[in-house]
């Protein structure tokens, strides 16, 4: 199963399953945050990002299924489409975020022990991963002081508008971004932070 209708359908299933989990977390934000050791975090704003990611993943799953249904026998989706879909599915499974591995890629490339060939391969890989994320059109890049940069699945401004209409709350939607770290990977110690950014999820 690779680059065919079944591949697209499987990716759609992963996106949809991730969306269901994200929706659950949004609807039970306070309990989930407490279980993860963040009882003082704002559940409303945490739920904003979960809702945004769930909506994006669910809509993307529908598009994948429609494309799979339109393919004839022997037709194949593009490699670019598969790479983008893998990123969306992976983000949906990891709490709606993907760590941006640029820091580690640049550190590896700049190392005096890195050969020119390896340096080029490292940066080519990073750029391919970044292009897949950006090419999907579903991610926001978030780089806030004191946090490892990451890609947020979904448009938080749209979800934030819904929250504001319901509650009048205008808190920044990324205020609790750090609490997602346990969902994807443990928060690294400073000396291990670069290694944490070199995750397959980008």
C-alpha positions as CSV (number, residue, x, y, z in Angstrom):
1,X,0.0,0.0,0.0
2,X,1.9,3.0,-1.2
3,X,0.8,6.0,-3.2
4,X,-2.5,4.5,-4.2
5,X,-6.2,4.8,-3.2
6,X,-5.7,2.7,-0.1
7,X,-2.8,4.9,1.0
8,X,-4.9,8.0,0.8
9,X,-7.8,6.2,2.6
10,X,-5.5,5.1,5.4
11,X,-4.2,8.7,5.8
12,X,-7.7,10.0,5.9
13,X,-8.5,7.5,8.6
14,X,-5.5,8.7,10.7
15,X,-6.6,12.3,10.2
16,X,-10.2,11.5,11.3
17,X,-9.1,9.5,14.3
18,X,-6.8,12.3,15.3
19,X,-9.6,14.8,14.9
20,X,-11.8,12.7,17.2
21,X,-9.1,12.7,19.9
22,X,-8.5,16.4,19.5
23,X,-12.3,17.1,19.8
24,X,-12.4,15.0,23.0
25,X,-9.5,16.9,24.5
26,X,-11.2,20.2,23.6
27,X,-14.4,19.2,25.2
28,X,-12.7,17.9,28.3
29,X,-9.9,20.4,28.4
30,X,-9.8,21.0,32.2
31,X,-9.7,17.3,33.0
32,X,-7.0,16.6,30.4
33,X,-4.9,19.5,31.6
34,X,-5.2,18.4,35.2
35,X,-4.2,14.8,34.2
36,X,-1.1,16.2,32.4
37,X,0.0,18.2,35.4
38,X,-1.2,21.6,34.3
39,X,-4.3,22.3,36.6
40,X,-3.7,26.1,36.4
41,X,-3.6,26.4,32.6
42,X,-6.5,28.1,30.9
43,X,-8.7,25.3,29.5
44,X,-10.7,27.6,27.2
45,X,-7.6,28.8,25.3
46,X,-6.1,25.4,25.2
47,X,-9.4,24.1,23.7
48,X,-9.1,26.8,21.0
49,X,-6.1,25.1,19.5
50,X,-7.6,21.7,19.8
51,X,-10.8,22.8,18.1
52,X,-8.8,24.4,15.3
53,X,-6.6,21.3,14.8
54,X,-9.6,19.0,14.9
55,X,-11.5,21.0,12.3
56,X,-8.5,21.1,10.0
57,X,-7.8,17.4,10.3
58,X,-11.4,16.4,9.7
59,X,-11.8,18.6,6.6
60,X,-8.5,17.3,5.3
61,X,-9.7,13.7,5.8
62,X,-12.7,14.5,3.7
63,X,-10.6,15.8,0.9
64,X,-8.4,12.7,1.0
65,X,-11.3,10.4,0.8
66,X,-12.8,12.3,-2.1
67,X,-9.5,12.2,-3.9
68,X,-9.2,8.5,-3.2
69,X,-12.6,7.8,-4.6
70,X,-11.8,9.7,-7.8
71,X,-8.7,7.7,-8.6
72,X,-9.0,5.1,-11.2
73,X,-7.3,1.7,-11.1
74,X,-3.5,2.3,-11.4
75,X,-3.8,6.0,-10.7
76,X,-1.5,7.4,-8.1
77,X,-1.5,10.6,-6.0
78,X,1.6,12.7,-6.2
79,X,4.5,12.2,-3.8
80,X,4.0,15.8,-2.7
81,X,0.4,15.1,-1.8
82,X,1.4,12.0,0.3
83,X,4.1,14.0,2.1
84,X,1.7,16.7,3.0
85,X,-1.0,14.3,4.1
86,X,1.6,12.5,6.3
87,X,2.3,15.8,8.1
88,X,-1.3,16.5,8.7
89,X,-2.0,13.0,10.0
90,X,1.0,13.1,12.2
91,X,0.0,16.5,13.7
92,X,-3.5,15.3,14.3
93,X,-2.1,12.3,16.2
94,X,0.3,14.5,18.3
95,X,-2.1,17.0,19.8
96,X,-2.3,19.3,16.8
97,X,1.4,20.5,16.8
98,X,4.7,19.5,15.1
99,X,8.0,20.7,16.5
100,X,10.0,22.8,14.1
101,X,13.4,21.1,13.7
102,X,15.2,24.1,12.1
103,X,17.4,24.7,15.1
104,X,18.8,21.2,15.1
105,X,19.2,21.1,11.3
106,X,21.2,24.3,11.3
107,X,23.3,23.2,14.3
108,X,24.1,19.9,12.6
109,X,24.9,21.6,9.3
110,X,27.2,24.2,11.1
111,X,29.1,21.6,13.0
112,X,32.8,21.6,12.2
113,X,32.6,17.8,12.0
114,X,29.9,17.8,9.4
115,X,31.1,17.1,5.8
116,X,29.7,19.3,3.0
117,X,27.8,16.3,1.7
118,X,26.1,15.6,5.0
119,X,25.5,19.3,5.5
120,X,23.7,19.5,2.2
121,X,21.7,16.4,3.0
122,X,20.6,17.7,6.4
123,X,19.4,21.0,5.0
124,X,17.7,19.3,2.0
125,X,15.8,17.1,4.4
126,X,14.7,20.0,6.6
127,X,13.6,22.0,3.6
128,X,11.6,19.0,2.3
129,X,9.9,18.6,5.6
130,X,9.1,22.3,5.9
131,X,7.8,22.4,2.4
132,X,5.4,19.5,3.1
133,X,4.1,21.3,6.2
134,X,3.7,24.6,4.4
135,X,2.4,23.0,1.2
136,X,-0.6,21.6,3.0
137,X,-1.8,25.1,3.8
138,X,-3.1,24.0,7.2
139,X,-0.4,25.1,9.6
140,X,0.5,28.3,11.5
141,X,4.1,28.7,12.6
142,X,4.4,29.7,16.2
143,X,7.6,31.1,17.6
144,X,7.2,32.6,21.0
145,X,9.8,33.7,23.5
146,X,10.8,30.8,25.8
147,X,9.2,28.1,23.7
148,X,10.6,25.8,21.0
149,X,9.1,26.9,17.7
150,X,6.3,24.7,16.4
151,X,3.7,24.3,13.7
152,X,0.1,24.5,14.8
153,X,-2.5,22.6,12.8
154,X,-5.5,24.6,11.9
155,X,-6.4,28.3,12.1
156,X,-6.6,29.4,15.7
157,X,-8.0,32.8,14.8
158,X,-11.2,31.2,13.5
159,X,-11.6,29.0,16.5
160,X,-10.8,31.9,18.8
161,X,-13.6,33.9,17.2
162,X,-16.0,31.2,18.2
163,X,-14.7,31.2,21.8
164,X,-15.0,35.0,22.0
165,X,-18.5,34.9,20.7
166,X,-19.5,32.4,23.3
167,X,-17.6,33.8,26.3
168,X,-16.2,37.2,25.5
169,X,-12.7,35.9,26.2
170,X,-9.9,37.5,24.2
171,X,-6.9,35.8,25.6
172,X,-4.1,34.9,23.1
173,X,-4.8,31.4,21.8
174,X,-1.2,30.3,22.1
175,X,-0.9,31.1,25.8
176,X,-0.9,27.5,26.8
177,X,1.0,26.0,23.9
178,X,3.7,24.6,26.2
179,X,1.3,22.2,27.9
180,X,1.1,20.2,24.6
181,X,4.7,19.1,25.0
182,X,3.8,15.9,27.0
183,X,1.3,14.9,24.3
184,X,4.0,14.8,21.6
185,X,7.3,14.3,23.5
186,X,8.7,15.3,27.0
187,X,9.9,18.8,27.5
188,X,13.6,18.5,27.1
189,X,16.3,19.8,29.4
190,X,18.2,22.7,27.8
191,X,21.1,20.6,26.7
192,X,18.7,18.0,25.2
193,X,16.5,20.6,23.5
194,X,18.2,20.4,20.1
195,X,17.8,16.6,20.1
196,X,14.1,17.0,20.9
197,X,13.6,19.2,17.8
198,X,14.9,16.4,15.6
199,X,11.7,14.5,15.8
200,X,10.2,12.7,12.8
201,X,7.1,14.8,13.2
202,X,9.2,17.8,12.2
